[in-house]
Amino acid sequence: MLKHILFSLALIAAAFLLRFWVAPLLERLPLDYNSDTIYSNDNQLRTSPDAEWKTAELTSHRVDQTVAVNAGALMIQAGLHVYFEDGSPSFETSSLYAVDRRTRMNLPGLGEVSRTGQFLFPLHVQKTTYTYWDPIYIGPRTALFDHEEKVDGLLVYVFQFTAQNMDETAGFSYLPDIPERYLALTNGEGTLWIEPVSGIVVDYEDQGKSSFIDKSTMSPVAEFSRWDERYTPGTRLAQLELARSTRLGILVMEIWLPAGLVLAGLVWIIVKSWSLRNMQKEVE
């Protein structure tokens, strides 16, 4: 009987080992993490405070690519490139982010700028407020939980975010008089649809505006860019599929396999106890 008890305990111990050691290791960001998302962008733009507004349909392209590993952190080159149909730029920025593989947080003191908050949303997203910092805007944003809903049958958490007084001069430096005469200041707001188990953003939308700022007085002169952008249908579909597969893997590693091992251990000892009891009755 002792060997059956030990085998049962081994199954239960394996369940705890899987849940609290193996699963967290496997759920870290991979060493070769990369991501590619595309947004459709309805834009109004002018090149100077007195110029006429022009309307255009732009494409925004975010690319994240791991370029190195530093003391357990991923060094990710991440950028946003917004361009016209002919390929000419409307906005471009790229920077190096240091990201914790487990928490998905920006690590202060590493990267080109000392950043805090999330780079990607964590596993098991909570109904709370997150500070996060990624290449969509030049600085940190605040995302507040708003409500739950379903997207193509998948439960998601919906967050509203704001971006305030972002100095995006470098991204608009191709425009005349930036940065020689004007700075570019951006404000925006938007919505994030996040699958809570995986932390993956399955849909995204934002609206914003950028203004010329007089360098000598630091006062606003005029708006020069207004936009409304959202994931393209292809990106949305790809993110939904990624969220579903990642969610399934997490549930298997954290719940279904450990629960199965615990159940197997309990059933084993119950069955063996019942079998031995019957054998003793037959002997008697």
C-alpha positions as CSV (number, residue, x, y, z in Angstrom):
1,M,0.0,0.0,0.0
2,L,2.9,2.4,0.8
3,K,4.1,2.4,-2.8
4,H,0.6,3.3,-4.1
5,I,0.4,6.2,-1.6
6,L,3.9,7.4,-2.7
7,F,2.8,7.2,-6.4
8,S,-0.3,9.1,-5.7
9,L,1.7,11.8,-3.8
10,A,4.1,11.9,-6.7
11,L,1.3,12.7,-9.1
12,I,0.0,15.5,-6.8
13,A,3.6,16.9,-6.4
14,A,4.0,16.9,-10.2
15,A,0.8,18.9,-10.5
16,F,2.2,21.6,-8.1
17,L,5.5,21.5,-9.9
18,L,3.8,22.0,-13.2
19,R,1.6,24.8,-12.0
20,F,4.1,26.9,-10.0
21,W,7.4,26.2,-11.8
22,V,7.1,24.8,-15.3
23,A,4.1,26.9,-16.3
24,P,5.7,30.2,-15.3
25,L,8.8,29.3,-17.2
26,L,7.0,28.4,-20.4
27,E,4.8,31.5,-20.2
28,R,7.6,34.0,-20.4
29,L,8.1,36.0,-23.5
30,P,10.2,33.9,-25.9
31,L,13.8,35.0,-26.5
32,D,12.9,35.7,-30.2
33,Y,9.8,37.6,-29.5
34,N,8.5,39.8,-32.4
35,S,5.2,41.3,-33.3
36,D,3.8,43.0,-36.4
37,T,0.5,44.9,-36.3
38,I,-1.0,47.2,-39.0
39,Y,-3.6,50.0,-38.5
40,S,-5.8,51.8,-41.0
41,N,-5.5,55.6,-40.4
42,D,-7.9,58.3,-41.5
43,N,-5.9,61.5,-41.4
44,Q,-6.1,65.2,-41.9
45,L,-2.8,66.9,-42.2
46,R,-1.3,70.3,-43.1
47,T,2.4,71.2,-43.3
48,S,2.2,74.7,-41.7
49,P,-0.2,76.7,-39.6
50,D,-1.6,78.6,-42.6
51,A,-1.7,75.7,-45.1
52,E,-4.9,74.0,-46.2
53,W,-6.0,70.8,-44.6
54,K,-5.5,67.6,-46.7
55,T,-7.4,64.4,-46.1
56,A,-5.6,61.0,-46.7
57,E,-6.0,57.4,-45.8
58,L,-2.7,56.3,-44.2
59,T,-1.3,53.1,-43.0
60,S,0.3,52.7,-39.5
61,H,2.7,49.9,-39.0
62,R,4.0,48.9,-35.6
63,V,7.0,46.5,-35.5
64,D,8.5,45.0,-32.4
65,Q,11.7,42.9,-32.8
66,T,14.0,41.4,-30.1
67,V,17.6,42.4,-30.8
68,A,19.3,41.2,-27.6
69,V,18.9,39.6,-24.2
70,N,20.3,41.4,-21.2
71,A,20.2,39.8,-17.7
72,G,16.9,38.1,-18.4
73,A,15.4,41.1,-20.1
74,L,14.5,41.4,-23.7
75,M,15.9,44.4,-25.6
76,I,13.2,45.1,-28.1
77,Q,13.6,47.5,-31.0
78,A,10.0,48.8,-31.4
79,G,8.8,51.5,-33.8
80,L,5.8,53.0,-35.4
81,H,5.8,54.0,-39.1
82,V,2.9,55.9,-40.6
83,Y,3.0,56.4,-44.3
84,F,1.0,57.6,-47.3
85,E,0.0,55.3,-50.2
86,D,3.1,56.3,-52.1
87,G,5.3,55.2,-49.2
88,S,6.3,58.7,-48.1
89,P,6.3,59.2,-44.3
90,S,3.7,61.0,-42.2
91,F,5.2,60.0,-38.8
92,E,8.1,57.7,-37.8
93,T,9.6,56.8,-34.5
94,S,11.7,53.9,-33.2
95,S,13.3,53.2,-29.8
96,L,14.9,50.5,-27.7
97,Y,12.8,49.0,-24.9
98,A,14.0,46.8,-22.0
99,V,11.2,44.3,-21.2
100,D,10.9,41.8,-18.4
101,R,10.1,38.4,-19.9
102,R,7.7,37.4,-17.0
103,T,5.8,40.5,-16.2
104,R,6.0,42.2,-19.7
105,M,7.0,45.4,-17.9
106,N,9.4,48.1,-19.0
107,L,12.5,47.9,-16.9
108,P,13.8,51.3,-15.6
109,G,17.4,52.1,-16.2
110,L,17.6,50.0,-19.4
111,G,16.8,51.0,-23.0
112,E,17.3,54.4,-24.5
113,V,14.9,56.0,-22.0
114,S,14.1,55.0,-18.5
115,R,10.5,53.7,-18.7
116,T,8.1,52.3,-16.2
117,G,4.7,50.5,-16.6
118,Q,3.8,47.8,-19.0
119,F,5.3,47.3,-22.5
120,L,2.8,44.5,-23.2
121,F,-0.2,43.7,-20.9
122,P,0.5,41.0,-18.4
123,L,-1.1,37.5,-18.2
124,H,-4.3,37.5,-16.2
125,V,-5.2,41.1,-16.8
126,Q,-7.1,42.6,-13.9
127,K,-10.0,45.1,-13.9
128,T,-7.9,48.0,-12.8
129,T,-5.8,50.8,-14.1
130,Y,-2.5,50.2,-16.0
131,T,0.3,52.6,-17.0
132,Y,2.0,51.4,-20.2
133,W,4.6,52.7,-22.6
134,D,5.0,51.4,-26.1
135,P,5.9,52.9,-29.5
136,I,2.4,54.0,-30.5
137,Y,3.0,57.2,-28.5
138,I,6.3,58.7,-27.4
139,G,5.4,58.6,-23.7
140,P,3.4,56.7,-21.1
141,R,-0.4,56.3,-21.3
142,T,-3.0,55.4,-18.7
143,A,-5.5,52.6,-19.4
144,L,-8.6,52.3,-17.3
145,F,-10.8,49.3,-17.2
146,D,-14.3,50.1,-18.6
147,H,-16.4,47.0,-19.2
148,E,-16.5,43.4,-20.5
149,E,-17.8,42.4,-23.9
150,K,-17.4,39.6,-26.4
151,V,-15.5,39.9,-29.7
152,D,-16.3,37.0,-32.1
153,G,-17.4,34.9,-29.1
154,L,-14.2,35.7,-27.1
155,L,-14.6,37.4,-23.8
156,V,-12.5,40.6,-23.6
157,Y,-11.8,43.4,-21.2
158,V,-12.3,46.9,-22.7
159,F,-10.0,49.6,-21.5
160,Q,-10.0,53.3,-22.3
161,F,-6.7,55.1,-22.5
162,T,-5.5,58.7,-22.7
163,A,-2.2,60.2,-23.9
164,Q,-1.5,63.7,-22.8
165,N,1.0,66.4,-23.9
166,M,3.4,64.0,-25.8
167,D,6.4,65.7,-27.3
168,E,6.6,63.9,-30.7
169,T,8.8,66.5,-32.4
170,A,11.2,63.8,-33.6
171,G,8.5,61.9,-35.3
172,F,7.4,64.9,-37.4
173,S,10.8,66.3,-38.1
174,Y,10.3,65.8,-41.9
175,L,7.8,68.7,-41.8
176,P,9.0,72.3,-42.6
177,D,10.0,74.3,-39.5
178,I,10.0,71.2,-37.2
179,P,12.1,71.3,-35.1
180,E,13.8,74.6,-36.2
181,R,10.8,76.8,-35.4
182,Y,8.1,74.6,-33.9
183,L,7.8,71.6,-31.6
184,A,5.0,69.0,-32.1
185,L,2.8,68.2,-29.2
186,T,0.3,65.3,-29.3
187,N,-2.8,64.4,-27.3
188,G,-4.9,61.3,-27.9
189,E,-7.4,58.8,-26.5
190,G,-8.6,55.4,-27.5
191,T,-9.9,51.9,-26.7
192,L,-8.1,48.6,-26.1
193,W,-9.9,45.2,-26.4
194,I,-7.8,42.8,-24.3
195,E,-8.2,39.0,-23.9
196,P,-7.6,38.8,-20.1
197,V,-5.9,35.4,-19.7
198,S,-3.3,36.0,-22.4
199,G,-3.1,39.8,-22.1
200,I,-3.2,40.1,-25.9
201,V,-4.8,43.2,-27.5
202,V,-7.2,41.8,-30.0
203,D,-8.5,45.1,-31.2
204,Y,-7.3,48.7,-31.0
205,E,-8.6,52.1,-31.8
206,D,-7.5,55.7,-31.1
207,Q,-8.1,59.3,-32.1
208,G,-5.7,62.2,-31.6
209,K,-4.4,65.5,-32.7
210,S,-0.9,67.1,-32.9
211,S,-0.2,70.8,-32.7
212,F,2.6,73.2,-33.6
213,I,4.2,74.7,-30.4
214,D,6.2,77.9,-30.7
215,K,9.7,77.1,-29.4
216,S,10.3,80.7,-28.2
217,T,7.1,81.0,-26.2
218,M,6.1,77.3,-25.7
219,S,2.5,78.3,-26.6
220,P,0.2,76.4,-29.0
221,V,0.1,77.8,-32.6
222,A,-2.3,75.6,-34.5
223,E,-3.2,72.0,-35.0
224,F,-1.6,70.2,-38.0
225,S,-2.6,66.6,-37.7
226,R,-5.8,64.8,-36.8
227,W,-6.3,61.1,-37.0
228,D,-8.6,58.1,-36.3
229,E,-6.9,54.7,-36.6
230,R,-7.8,51.1,-35.9
231,Y,-6.5,47.6,-36.4
232,T,-7.0,46.4,-40.0
233,P,-9.3,43.4,-40.4
234,G,-6.3,41.2,-41.1
235,T,-4.5,42.3,-37.9
236,R,-7.6,41.9,-35.8
237,L,-8.2,38.4,-37.1
238,A,-4.5,37.4,-36.5
239,Q,-4.6,38.9,-32.9
240,L,-7.8,37.0,-32.1
241,E,-6.3,33.7,-33.3
242,L,-3.1,34.4,-31.3
243,A,-5.2,35.2,-28.2
244,R,-7.2,32.1,-28.5
245,S,-4.2,29.8,-28.9
246,T,-2.2,31.5,-26.1
247,R,-5.2,31.4,-23.8
248,L,-5.7,27.7,-24.4
249,G,-2.0,26.9,-23.7
250,I,-2.2,28.9,-20.4
251,L,-5.3,27.1,-19.3
252,V,-3.9,23.7,-20.1
253,M,-0.6,24.4,-18.2
254,E,-2.2,26.2,-15.2
255,I,-5.5,24.4,-14.7
256,W,-6.3,21.4,-16.8
257,L,-3.1,19.4,-16.6
258,P,-2.5,20.1,-12.8
259,A,-6.1,19.3,-12.1
260,G,-5.8,16.1,-14.1
261,L,-2.7,15.0,-12.2
262,V,-4.3,15.8,-8.8
263,L,-7.4,13.9,-9.8
264,A,-5.4,11.0,-11.1
265,G,-3.5,10.8,-7.8
266,L,-6.7,10.8,-5.8
267,V,-8.4,8.3,-8.0
268,W,-5.3,6.0,-7.9
269,I,-5.2,5.9,-4.2
270,I,-9.0,5.4,-3.9
271,V,-9.0,2.6,-6.5
272,K,-6.0,0.8,-4.9
273,S,-7.5,1.1,-1.4
274,W,-10.8,-0.3,-2.6
275,S,-8.9,-3.1,-4.5
276,L,-6.8,-4.0,-1.4
277,R,-9.9,-4.0,0.8
278,N,-11.6,-6.4,-1.5
279,M,-8.6,-8.7,-1.6
280,Q,-8.5,-8.8,2.2
281,K,-12.2,-9.7,2.3
282,E,-11.7,-12.5,-0.1
283,V,-8.8,-13.8,2.0
284,E,-10.9,-13.7,5.1
